[in-house]
Amino acid sequence: MRIAKRAILDTVGCAFGGYTAGPSRVAQKLAADVSAKQSATVLFSGISTSPDLAVFANGVMIRYLDFNDAFVSLTHGAGHPSDTIAALLTAAELNGRSGRDLITATVLAHEVFCKVADVFDYLGNGIDHSTITGFAAVVGAGSLMRLTTDQMVQAIGITVGGNTATRQGRADALSNWKAFAAADACRKAMFSVQLAQNGMTGPGKVFEGSYGFFKVMGRKPVSPPQLGEPFGIRRCFTKRFPLGQFSQTVAQAALEARPFAGNPDDIKEINIHVSRSAIKIMAEGPDKWRPQTHETADHSIPYAAGLMLTYGKIDPDYYEDPYLHDARLLDLVGRVKCLPSDEADRTENEFNLCELELVLKSGARKTVRVEYHRGHFKNPMTDAEMEEKFRLLAQKHLSADRVDNLLRLLWGIEGLPQVSALITATQV
């Protein structure tokens, strides 16, 4: 329960951080243009709209800063199970569910995401993790909407049979779709649940059939995942920095190495040894050294290292102009080399190993090694650190007293009679 409560708290905080971003405004405008007899509420703005568009708008805000939880699977895939909370909040609101119900659904959705990711190599097959997000969201939302067993089977069939995203959305220069992909998967999951609840049937044997997901999308046989203890949510980690998960250890290593460097102009080389998966996702191609968009910048190992060595912190504003075209910063980023590490490959199911070596123009060298970054499930952030992160994201929109009240509500969410009270408490 405690881990799920922390995930919900962190996710709401991250949504605050994405509330006023450009892509979020697009999603909110779409939501505001639609009214529905059965309506749901968008966080913060209080917009009343159709359930699927409420899920979409909330999902974009949750994902935009790339600051919510993360998971690395046994097949070396990566993703963000708490993206599913966008669907869970709306499903809970529509059906008058309690905070305890939301906690249970959060554990369930995380479980489906993590255990499917453990057995299916979606990254190796060019499938985006938002596809798995949809699978998890439909189960979590379906549980809150009290689908029968047959209705749940139909909802899963509709979602799995009709919604597969490719990895191209996270390759080369990244677009707004990086934040929209998981939100869209959750939107479709909500719609699938509503269809099944109203009697719509979906394709059968969507995983194991002759043209099922695993056979068509996979390159080798896949065994069904084993759900239950140890629950997948226990292996998820919290982000200390607003950037992609493979950069968490990089940013921490750069922060620890920064005092040695002194003036960034004195740095000759920055050699970063990480896994091949990390390089493939966050250090492949020239766009990662010269990012032109927010989405590319927060998914760049070289840029993350340059920011931390220059400023000693990472703020979401650093992913926008004038920073993206700052000549001094980009010159430092250009001194970064990302090198594959066999050790990091061997250990990547356990942690994202980073060995960062600074070489100064004087010839002096320093290497910093980070295994379990702050926020890793084996080096978790404290409750106080979680609250500090939440306050930094929420204080731009709510008074200090209201932030305090919202934190108390979130920490005590298991006693909340209806989740709708949480949604109301976020309105700015």
C-alpha positions as CSV (number, residue, x, y, z in Angstrom):
1,M,0.0,0.0,0.0
2,R,2.7,2.4,0.9
3,I,4.6,2.0,-2.4
4,A,1.3,2.6,-4.3
5,K,0.5,5.7,-2.3
6,R,3.9,7.1,-3.1
7,A,3.4,6.4,-6.8
8,I,0.0,8.2,-6.8
9,L,1.5,11.2,-4.9
10,D,4.4,11.4,-7.3
11,T,2.3,11.1,-10.4
12,V,-0.1,13.9,-9.3
13,G,3.0,16.0,-8.6
14,C,4.4,15.3,-12.0
15,A,1.1,16.3,-13.6
16,F,1.3,19.7,-11.9
17,G,4.7,20.1,-13.6
18,G,3.2,19.5,-17.0
19,Y,0.0,21.5,-16.5
20,T,0.9,24.6,-18.4
21,A,3.2,23.0,-21.1
22,G,2.3,23.6,-24.7
23,P,1.3,19.9,-25.5
24,S,-0.8,19.9,-22.3
25,R,-2.7,23.0,-23.5
26,V,-3.4,21.2,-26.8
27,A,-4.9,18.3,-24.9
28,Q,-6.9,20.5,-22.6
29,K,-8.3,22.5,-25.5
30,L,-9.5,19.3,-27.1
31,A,-11.1,18.3,-23.9
32,A,-12.8,21.6,-23.3
33,D,-14.4,21.5,-26.8
34,V,-16.3,18.3,-25.9
35,S,-19.2,17.8,-23.5
36,A,-20.7,14.5,-22.4
37,K,-23.7,13.2,-20.5
38,Q,-21.4,10.9,-18.6
39,S,-18.5,13.4,-18.0
40,A,-15.2,13.2,-16.2
41,T,-12.9,15.9,-14.9
42,V,-9.5,17.1,-16.0
43,L,-7.0,17.7,-13.2
44,F,-6.2,21.3,-12.1
45,S,-8.4,23.1,-14.7
46,G,-11.7,21.4,-13.7
47,I,-12.7,21.0,-17.3
48,S,-15.6,18.6,-17.7
49,T,-15.4,16.5,-20.8
50,S,-15.8,12.9,-22.1
51,P,-14.1,10.2,-20.0
52,D,-11.6,9.3,-22.7
53,L,-10.5,12.9,-23.3
54,A,-10.2,13.5,-19.5
55,V,-7.8,10.5,-19.4
56,F,-5.9,11.9,-22.4
57,A,-5.5,15.4,-21.0
58,N,-4.4,14.1,-17.6
59,G,-2.1,11.6,-19.2
60,V,-0.2,14.3,-21.2
61,M,0.3,16.3,-18.1
62,I,1.6,13.3,-16.1
63,R,4.1,12.3,-18.8
64,Y,5.3,15.7,-20.2
65,L,8.3,16.3,-17.9
66,D,9.4,12.7,-18.1
67,F,9.5,12.9,-14.3
68,N,7.1,10.1,-13.1
69,D,8.1,6.6,-12.2
70,A,10.2,4.2,-14.3
71,F,10.8,0.4,-14.7
72,V,13.5,-1.7,-16.3
73,S,12.3,-5.1,-17.3
74,L,14.0,-8.5,-17.4
75,T,14.0,-8.2,-21.2
76,H,15.9,-4.8,-20.9
77,G,12.8,-2.8,-21.8
78,A,11.9,0.4,-20.1
79,G,8.7,2.3,-19.3
80,H,6.6,4.2,-16.9
81,P,3.8,2.1,-15.3
82,S,2.4,5.1,-13.4
83,D,1.3,6.5,-16.8
84,T,-1.7,4.3,-16.2
85,I,-2.9,6.4,-13.3
86,A,-4.4,8.8,-15.9
87,A,-7.0,6.1,-16.7
88,L,-7.4,5.0,-13.1
89,L,-8.3,8.4,-11.8
90,T,-11.1,8.8,-14.4
91,A,-12.4,5.3,-13.9
92,A,-12.5,5.8,-10.1
93,E,-14.2,9.2,-10.5
94,L,-16.9,7.9,-12.8
95,N,-17.8,5.0,-10.5
96,G,-17.5,6.7,-7.1
97,R,-14.6,4.5,-6.1
98,S,-12.6,5.1,-2.9
99,G,-9.0,5.9,-2.4
100,R,-8.4,2.3,-1.3
101,D,-9.9,1.1,-4.6
102,L,-7.5,3.4,-6.4
103,I,-4.5,2.0,-4.5
104,T,-5.6,-1.6,-5.4
105,A,-6.0,-0.7,-9.1
106,T,-2.6,1.1,-9.1
107,V,-0.9,-2.1,-7.9
108,L,-2.8,-4.1,-10.4
109,A,-2.0,-1.9,-13.4
110,H,1.7,-1.8,-12.4
111,E,1.6,-5.6,-12.1
112,V,0.3,-6.1,-15.6
113,F,2.8,-3.6,-17.1
114,C,5.8,-5.0,-15.3
115,K,5.1,-8.7,-15.7
116,V,4.2,-8.4,-19.4
117,A,7.4,-6.3,-19.9
118,D,9.4,-9.0,-18.2
119,V,8.5,-11.7,-20.7
120,F,8.0,-9.7,-23.9
121,D,11.0,-8.0,-25.5
122,Y,9.1,-5.0,-26.9
123,L,12.2,-2.8,-27.2
124,G,14.0,-5.5,-29.2
125,N,10.9,-5.9,-31.4
126,G,10.6,-2.2,-32.1
127,I,7.4,-1.8,-30.1
128,D,6.9,1.2,-27.9
129,H,6.3,0.7,-24.2
130,S,3.1,2.7,-24.5
131,T,1.6,-0.4,-26.0
132,I,2.1,-2.2,-22.7
133,T,0.8,0.8,-20.9
134,G,-2.5,0.3,-22.8
135,F,-2.7,-3.3,-21.7
136,A,-2.1,-2.4,-18.1
137,A,-4.5,0.6,-18.1
138,V,-7.4,-1.5,-19.5
139,V,-7.1,-4.0,-16.6
140,G,-6.7,-1.3,-13.9
141,A,-9.6,0.8,-15.2
142,G,-11.7,-2.2,-15.9
143,S,-11.3,-3.3,-12.3
144,L,-12.5,0.1,-11.0
145,M,-15.5,0.0,-13.4
146,R,-16.3,-3.5,-12.1
147,L,-16.3,-5.3,-15.4
148,T,-17.4,-8.9,-15.3
149,T,-14.8,-11.5,-16.2
150,D,-16.2,-11.8,-19.7
151,Q,-16.3,-8.0,-20.1
152,M,-12.7,-7.7,-19.0
153,V,-11.7,-10.3,-21.6
154,Q,-13.5,-8.3,-24.3
155,A,-11.9,-5.0,-23.2
156,I,-8.5,-6.6,-23.3
157,G,-9.2,-8.0,-26.7
158,I,-10.3,-4.6,-28.1
159,T,-7.2,-2.9,-26.7
160,V,-4.6,-5.5,-27.6
161,G,-6.1,-6.3,-31.0
162,G,-6.3,-2.7,-32.2
163,N,-3.6,-0.6,-30.6
164,T,0.1,-1.2,-31.1
165,A,2.6,1.7,-31.2
166,T,6.0,1.5,-32.8
167,R,9.3,2.7,-31.3
168,Q,9.8,5.3,-34.0
169,G,8.1,7.8,-31.7
170,R,11.2,7.8,-29.5
171,A,13.9,7.6,-32.3
172,D,15.8,10.4,-33.9
173,A,14.5,13.9,-33.1
174,L,11.6,13.5,-30.6
175,S,8.3,15.3,-30.9
176,N,5.4,16.1,-28.7
177,W,4.2,12.6,-29.2
178,K,6.7,11.3,-26.6
179,A,4.3,12.7,-24.0
180,F,1.2,11.9,-25.9
181,A,1.8,8.2,-26.7
182,A,1.1,6.8,-23.2
183,A,-1.8,9.3,-22.7
184,D,-3.3,8.0,-26.0
185,A,-2.8,4.4,-24.9
186,C,-4.7,5.2,-21.7
187,R,-7.4,7.1,-23.7
188,K,-8.0,4.0,-25.9
189,A,-8.0,1.8,-22.8
190,M,-10.8,3.8,-21.2
191,F,-12.8,3.6,-24.5
192,S,-12.2,-0.1,-24.7
193,V,-13.5,-0.6,-21.2
194,Q,-16.6,1.5,-22.0
195,L,-17.2,-0.5,-25.1
196,A,-17.0,-3.8,-23.3
197,Q,-19.2,-2.5,-20.5
198,N,-21.8,-1.8,-23.1
199,G,-21.7,-5.2,-24.7
200,M,-19.1,-4.8,-27.5
201,T,-17.0,-7.9,-28.1
202,G,-13.4,-8.0,-29.1
203,P,-11.1,-10.4,-30.9
204,G,-10.3,-13.6,-29.0
205,K,-6.9,-15.2,-28.3
206,V,-5.3,-11.8,-28.8
207,F,-2.0,-12.9,-27.3
208,E,-1.6,-16.5,-28.2
209,G,-3.7,-16.9,-31.4
210,S,-2.5,-17.6,-34.9
211,Y,-2.3,-13.9,-35.5
212,G,-2.0,-12.9,-31.8
213,F,0.1,-10.2,-30.4
214,F,3.0,-12.3,-29.2
215,K,3.2,-14.3,-32.5
216,V,3.0,-11.3,-34.8
217,M,5.0,-8.8,-32.8
218,G,7.5,-11.1,-31.2
219,R,10.5,-12.9,-32.7
220,K,10.5,-15.9,-30.4
221,P,8.0,-17.8,-28.2
222,V,6.7,-15.9,-25.2
223,S,5.6,-17.6,-22.0
224,P,2.6,-16.0,-20.1
225,P,3.7,-13.8,-17.2
226,Q,3.3,-15.0,-13.6
227,L,1.4,-12.4,-11.6
228,G,1.6,-11.9,-7.9
229,E,4.4,-11.8,-5.3
230,P,6.9,-10.3,-5.7
231,F,4.8,-7.5,-7.1
232,G,6.2,-5.5,-10.0
233,I,5.5,-2.2,-8.3
234,R,8.3,-3.0,-5.8
235,R,10.8,-2.8,-8.7
236,C,9.7,0.6,-9.9
237,F,11.8,3.6,-9.1
238,T,11.2,7.3,-8.5
239,K,13.0,9.9,-10.5
240,R,15.1,12.5,-8.8
241,F,15.7,14.5,-11.9
242,P,13.3,15.4,-14.8
243,L,14.9,13.4,-17.5
244,G,14.9,9.9,-19.1
245,Q,15.5,7.0,-16.7
246,F,18.9,6.0,-18.3
247,S,20.2,9.5,-17.4
248,Q,19.4,9.3,-13.7
249,T,22.7,7.7,-12.9
250,V,24.5,10.0,-15.4
251,A,23.1,13.1,-13.8
252,Q,24.0,11.9,-10.3
253,A,27.5,11.0,-11.4
254,A,28.0,14.4,-13.0
255,L,26.7,16.2,-9.9
256,E,29.2,14.3,-7.8
257,A,32.0,15.0,-10.2
258,R,31.2,18.7,-10.6
259,P,33.4,20.0,-7.7
260,F,36.4,18.3,-9.2
261,A,35.9,20.1,-12.5
262,G,35.5,23.6,-11.1
263,N,35.1,25.7,-14.2
264,P,33.4,23.7,-17.0
265,D,35.8,25.4,-19.5
266,D,38.6,23.5,-17.9
267,I,37.1,20.1,-18.9
268,K,38.8,18.4,-21.9
269,E,36.7,15.2,-22.1
270,I,33.7,13.6,-20.5
271,N,33.7,9.9,-21.0
272,I,30.5,8.2,-20.0
273,H,30.4,4.4,-19.8
274,V,26.9,3.0,-19.8
275,S,24.9,0.0,-21.2
276,R,24.2,-0.4,-24.9
277,S,20.5,-0.1,-24.1
278,A,21.2,3.4,-22.6
279,I,23.2,4.4,-25.6
280,K,20.5,3.1,-28.1
281,I,17.7,5.0,-26.3
282,M,19.5,8.2,-25.1
283,A,22.8,8.7,-26.9
284,E,22.4,7.5,-30.5
285,G,22.6,9.9,-33.4
286,P,23.6,13.6,-33.6
287,D,20.3,14.8,-32.3
288,K,21.3,13.8,-28.8
289,W,24.3,16.2,-28.9
290,R,22.4,19.0,-30.5
291,P,18.8,18.6,-29.4
292,Q,16.3,20.9,-31.0
293,T,13.2,20.0,-28.9
294,H,12.4,19.7,-25.3
295,E,11.5,16.0,-25.8
296,T,14.9,15.2,-27.4
297,A,16.8,17.2,-24.7
298,D,15.3,15.4,-21.8
299,H,16.1,12.1,-23.5
300,S,19.8,12.9,-24.1
301,I,22.6,11.5,-21.9
302,P,25.2,14.1,-23.3
303,Y,22.9,17.0,-22.7
304,A,22.0,15.8,-19.2
305,A,25.7,15.6,-18.3
306,G,26.4,19.0,-19.8
307,L,23.6,20.6,-17.8
308,M,24.6,19.1,-14.5
309,L,28.3,20.0,-14.9
310,T,27.3,23.6,-15.9
311,Y,24.5,24.4,-13.5
312,G,24.7,21.8,-10.7
313,K,21.0,21.1,-11.2
314,I,18.5,20.2,-13.9
315,D,15.4,22.4,-14.3
316,P,12.8,21.7,-17.0
317,D,13.4,25.2,-18.3
318,Y,16.8,24.0,-19.5
319,Y,15.1,22.0,-22.2
320,E,13.9,25.2,-23.9
321,D,15.5,28.2,-25.5
322,P,17.8,29.9,-24.9
323,Y,19.5,26.9,-23.4
324,L,19.1,24.6,-26.4
325,H,21.2,27.0,-28.4
326,D,23.6,28.2,-25.7
327,A,27.0,28.0,-27.4
328,R,29.0,27.5,-24.2
329,L,26.7,24.7,-23.0
330,L,26.7,22.9,-26.4
331,D,30.5,23.2,-26.6
332,L,30.6,21.2,-23.3
333,V,28.1,18.7,-24.5
334,G,30.3,18.2,-27.6
335,R,33.1,17.0,-25.3
336,V,30.9,14.1,-24.1
337,K,31.6,10.6,-25.4
338,C,29.2,7.8,-24.6
339,L,30.9,4.4,-24.5
340,P,29.4,0.9,-24.2
341,S,30.2,-1.0,-21.0
342,D,30.1,-4.7,-20.9
343,E,29.6,-4.6,-17.1
344,A,26.7,-2.2,-17.5
345,D,25.1,-4.6,-20.0
346,R,25.4,-7.5,-17.5
347,T,23.9,-5.6,-14.6
348,E,21.2,-3.5,-16.4
349,N,18.4,-5.7,-15.0
350,E,19.5,-4.6,-11.5
351,F,20.7,-1.0,-12.1
352,N,21.7,1.5,-14.7
353,L,25.4,1.6,-14.1
354,C,27.2,4.7,-15.1
355,E,31.0,5.4,-14.9
356,L,31.7,9.0,-15.7
357,E,35.3,10.1,-16.2
358,L,36.3,13.7,-16.3
359,V,39.5,14.6,-18.0
360,L,40.7,18.1,-17.4
361,K,42.9,20.2,-19.7
362,S,45.5,20.0,-17.0
363,G,45.6,16.2,-17.4
364,A,43.9,15.5,-14.1
365,R,41.3,12.7,-14.1
366,K,38.4,11.7,-11.9
367,T,36.0,8.8,-12.3
368,V,32.6,8.6,-10.5
369,R,30.7,5.4,-10.4
370,V,26.9,5.3,-9.7
371,E,25.0,2.0,-9.5
372,Y,21.8,2.7,-7.5
373,H,20.8,6.3,-8.2
374,R,18.7,8.1,-5.6
375,G,15.2,7.0,-6.3
376,H,16.1,3.4,-7.3
377,F,14.0,0.9,-5.3
378,K,17.2,-0.1,-3.5
379,N,18.1,3.5,-2.8
380,P,14.6,5.0,-2.4
381,M,13.9,8.7,-1.9
382,T,12.6,9.5,1.6
383,D,9.1,10.7,2.1
384,A,10.5,14.1,2.8
385,E,12.3,14.1,-0.5
386,M,9.1,13.0,-2.2
387,E,7.3,15.9,-0.6
388,E,10.0,18.3,-1.6
389,K,9.7,17.2,-5.3
390,F,5.9,17.5,-5.1
391,R,6.1,21.0,-3.6
392,L,8.5,22.2,-6.3
393,L,6.1,21.1,-9.0
394,A,2.8,22.2,-7.3
395,Q,3.8,25.5,-5.7
396,K,3.6,27.3,-9.0
397,H,-0.1,26.7,-9.1
398,L,-1.4,26.4,-5.5
399,S,-0.7,28.3,-2.3
400,A,1.5,26.7,0.3
401,D,-1.5,25.9,2.5
402,R,-3.3,24.2,-0.3
403,V,-0.2,22.2,-1.2
404,D,0.0,21.0,2.5
405,N,-3.6,20.0,2.5
406,L,-3.2,18.1,-0.8
407,L,-0.2,16.3,0.5
408,R,-2.1,15.3,3.7
409,L,-5.0,14.0,1.5
410,L,-2.6,12.0,-0.7
411,W,-0.7,10.4,2.2
412,G,-4.1,9.4,3.7
413,I,-5.7,8.4,0.5
414,E,-6.6,4.9,1.7
415,G,-9.3,6.7,3.9
416,L,-10.7,8.8,1.1
417,P,-14.4,7.8,0.5
418,Q,-14.3,9.0,-3.1
419,V,-11.4,9.7,-5.5
420,S,-13.4,12.6,-6.9
421,A,-12.5,14.6,-3.8
422,L,-8.8,14.3,-4.7
423,I,-9.5,15.6,-8.2
424,T,-11.4,18.5,-6.8
425,A,-8.6,19.3,-4.4
426,T,-6.2,19.8,-7.3
427,Q,-8.1,22.5,-9.0
428,V,-6.2,25.8,-9.4
